[in-house]
Amino acid sequence: MDEFARARAATLDALTGDAASRVAGYYDLDGNFAGGSFLAIGPNVPTEVAAADLFAVTLLNADVGAGAARRVLADEQLVLDLQAVPTDVDLEDADDGVLDAAARFYETLRRLFVDPRAVRSDPWVAPAKLAARKRPRLLPVRDGLVRQYLGMQRPYSYRRDWKIFQQLMRDELIRGLVGDLPADDPALRVLDVALWTRARQ
């Protein structure tokens, strides 16, 4: 079974059975999950990165150190890279030009999260979550738990991950199942939630 076939089978499993109750629980305002707050907590201006964006990332249990926060909030290139990524494109419709622009933004984020004093520092989870907050229709959260659940291969490659998620979002059966789930977030974000809540069981 190839990598996409494994990911599709796992995704269909995550979108059936108790999927609706899992997703509803994640978005329950009386619960302790991030729910809709990840995207809704403001301000969330599509063309800039602010302290509220970093706070939203922490709601997904991602570490944002003080140094990284200062670098992210002060970096002018990051803003330019973000502004180059369209706000109105869904992942399933994205061409290579859009994904190249998204990759430049994500790579800048990763660079800013690197600890310059560490012997080895390769952060990707917090940058991925921040990128997903700024472009939730285009970029998946895809944390380590979800990647493992989907059977994504090593070595780590975010572009390969994006392509797999793109294929998933182009699948009519998957799109229909995601659309039936009780959540108002963009479909890609809801898919992430369904996968994460299944992976943690």
Buried (B, 14 or more C-beta within 10 A) or exposed (E): EEBBEBBBEBBBBBBEEEBBEBBBBBBEEEEEBBBBBBBEBEEBEEEBBBEBBBEBBBBBEBEBEEBBBEBBBEBEEBBEBBBEBBEEBBBBBBEEEBBEBBBBBBEBBBBBBBEEEEEEEEBBBBBBBBBBBBBBBBBBBBBEBBBEBBBBEEEEEBEEBBBBBBBBBEBEEBBEBBEEBEBEBBBBBBBBBBBBBBBEE
